[in-house]
Amino acid sequence: MIGWNGHIVRRVDIECDDDEAAKERAKLLVDGHDIELWDGGRKIAEFKMAH
């Protein structure tokens, strides 16, 4: 999770079969924070909280 200052405030490791499954799981974590989804050094997606 990304804090208001742009720094990581929490990391959650998830295991999924593919990128699409990981995106669906990551969307569930958007709760007052922006989320970035990474696979090692590869950024898969970014989810912004609703403003």
C-alpha positions as CSV (number, residue, x, y, z in Angstrom):
1,M,0.0,0.0,0.0
2,I,1.2,3.5,-0.8
3,G,0.8,6.2,1.8
4,W,-0.1,9.9,1.2
5,N,3.6,10.7,0.9
6,G,4.2,8.2,-1.9
7,H,6.1,5.7,0.2
8,I,5.2,2.1,0.8
9,V,3.3,1.7,4.1
10,R,2.5,-2.0,3.9
11,R,3.4,-4.9,1.7
12,V,1.2,-7.9,1.1
13,D,2.5,-11.0,-0.7
14,I,-0.1,-12.9,-2.8
15,E,0.3,-15.9,-5.0
16,C,-1.9,-16.3,-8.1
17,D,-1.8,-18.3,-11.3
18,D,-1.5,-15.3,-13.6
19,D,-1.5,-11.5,-13.8
20,E,-5.3,-11.3,-14.3
21,A,-6.0,-13.3,-11.1
22,A,-3.4,-11.2,-9.2
23,K,-5.2,-8.0,-10.4
24,E,-8.5,-9.2,-9.2
25,R,-7.1,-10.1,-5.7
26,A,-5.2,-6.8,-5.5
27,K,-8.3,-4.8,-6.2
28,L,-9.8,-6.1,-3.0
29,L,-6.9,-4.5,-1.0
30,V,-7.7,-1.0,-2.1
31,D,-9.1,0.3,1.2
32,G,-8.1,3.9,1.8
33,H,-4.7,3.5,0.1
34,D,-3.4,3.2,-3.5
35,I,-2.1,-0.2,-4.5
36,E,0.8,-1.2,-6.8
37,L,1.0,-4.8,-8.0
38,W,4.4,-6.1,-8.7
39,D,5.9,-9.4,-9.9
40,G,9.5,-9.1,-8.8
41,G,10.8,-6.1,-10.6
42,R,7.9,-5.9,-13.1
43,K,5.1,-3.6,-12.3
44,I,1.8,-5.2,-13.3
45,A,-0.8,-2.6,-12.4
46,E,-1.7,0.3,-10.1
47,F,-5.0,0.8,-8.4
48,K,-6.0,4.2,-7.0
49,M,-8.5,4.6,-4.2
50,A,-11.7,6.4,-5.1
51,H,-11.5,10.1,-4.2
